[in-house]
Amino acid sequence: MTYENLDRELVNALLGDGRASLRSLGEDLDVSVTTVSNHLSDLEDEGIINGYTPKVDYDKLGYDVTAIIQLKVEGSSLPAVTDDLEEHKQMISVYEVTGDYDVIAVGKFTDTDGMNAQIKELLTDPDIRESNTSVVLNAASEHEQFDLDLKE
């Protein structure tokens, strides 16, 4: 196995079980604990692995309203608007995009009143020219990660 493949195998193993011990990872990948530890440290130092967090089902915690918010923004204000959106804890994703809109944000809310209040607050920003909001009826797939392909 190449070192590049070992890194990919390590990432894939952690995607399957983010709480796996170094020993179990070494056994699964047929390498020493030291090798796993060194590669894991390198992946963290390079920013490939950015932490270990639980997968939270926000719906089960009452945040069952998901909104997709599209915004048209005055050109030079784009960084300020995206920074402001990132500050809102319920905005789980913020993207600068091409196309008809400049920003797409995904938010999780406990009810439509909370969503409505957040959107109204956003629209007080004079740099936001237009908005379009869609409420998600059913999340067919959400927060999914994928296994990395191995190099031949």
PyMOL commands that set and color helices and strands:
alter all, ss='L'
color gray80, all
select helices_A, chain A and resi 3-16+22-29+33-45+58-61+75-87+112-122
alter helices_A, ss='H'
color red, helices_A
select strands_A, chain A and resi 65-73+91-96+103-109+128-135
alter strands_A, ss='S'
color yellow, strands_A
deselect
rebuild
show_as cartoon
